Amino acid sequence: MGSDHAGISAAVKTEKTPVSSGLCDGTGVEGSYTCYLKTADGVINVAGDDLKPVVDFSNELAKTLGAS
């Protein structure tokens, strides 16, 4: 925590998939995906090997934390 969402999410250069409080995309490594979720005090990073479950989990996490 403590990273700037705008700065860290700028590193995602290809197809950005919006989630409730951030964005997700591939990392450039085949089968590696990450989401950057904006929080009040920084960024939460969620990663996995399949984009859809990472996006779904990120949306649920943001909803649960009240960040959506």
Sequence and secondary structure as in RCSB ss.txt:
>XXXX:A:sequence
MGSDHAGISAAVKTEKTPVSSGLCDGTGVEGSYTCYLKTADGVINVAGDDLKPVVDFSNELAKTLGAS
>XXXX:A:secstr
    HHHHHTT  S  EEETTEEEEE SSTT EEEEEEETTEEEEEEESSHHHHHHHHHHHHHHHT  
